[in-house]
């Protein structure tokens, strides 16, 4: 549903995904008039979305303030996490060690998108518009949240540095014979990264059986492999694919059954040179979310970074001096400085881990597994890292 463009706006947001809609609701809550440009197709391909996001405490708190957090069956708490190296190295985290309810929540993408769309529809300060000429929208500030393949960012010729990982992520949903008990699992082996994210129910079939969230038998799979291996996995029949996943995970959750479509996409590390700027015709602009940066999914921080972006941007605009315009470049650079530092911190860790475990040399194997053993015993350092990942 789109609304007619009939007035001047404080902010125009390009991109009506999770990040863009969250920002629109945050700004509307602060009294800003917002135009949300939604260029997505209205025609569904009838395929179920198999993606799931790991959202930390900070993201959950943000979405709860907007009243768009999904219901319990669609947001599974992660009580612990087990990370296995390719030899004896292993690291374990548990929410009890942090005095927290959960380390993170695994959230179904369609459920969150639906809640955001409903909230936008009933927010009078936000007008949703289709693909239109930018000149027809009068605004002080344009925020680009169109994802890593942003058309608007490319039109502005904003430098966007991309480093391919030469890996594709293969995602699917699986039913497990053994309960995941609310524990996320991750294996680093032979340059591949396999992750099981606990789910409360099988959202792909619409099953709403009442099961304990900590005793579920469904997981979201994210398997980072080389491009050829990804194509081979997609070509397998359902039984053979489930067997391949079971073997790669060492049969940790028993017999597996595929219960969704399989999708794959290339992985990359990317970062825009500038996140704020001024354009001759578009005026002041800001990048947020994947339009500004992407990281490897091994840390589960991609959407958390995007939501952190819009939370900080909304804060900067809300707390600006009364005499500053929303287009003030000094004001917008406050946002850029804070969020670029956070991206640098997260991307350095994820990229370092990916590069370290991609190396096949025996020396590299010895170093990384020795490091995991040391980290497991590090106490205060381990707790600090866990709290950082939780957004605390």
Secondary structure by P-SEA (a helix, b strand, c coil): ccccccccccbbbccccaaaaaaaaaaaaabbbbbbbbccccccccccccccccccaaaaaaaaaacccccccccccccbbbbbcccccbbbbbccccccccccccccaaaaaaaaaaaaaacccbbbbcccccccccccbbbbccccccaaaaaaccbbbbbbccbbbbbbbbbbccccccbbbbbbcccbbbbbbbbccccccccccccccccccbbbbbbbbcaaaaaaaaaccaaaaaaaaaaaacccccbbbbcbbbbbbbbbbbbbcccccccccccccccccccccccccccccaaaaaaaaaaaaaaaaaacccccccccaaaaaaaaaaaaaaaaaaaaaaaaaaaaaacccaaaaaaaaaaaaaaaacaaaaaaaaaaaacc
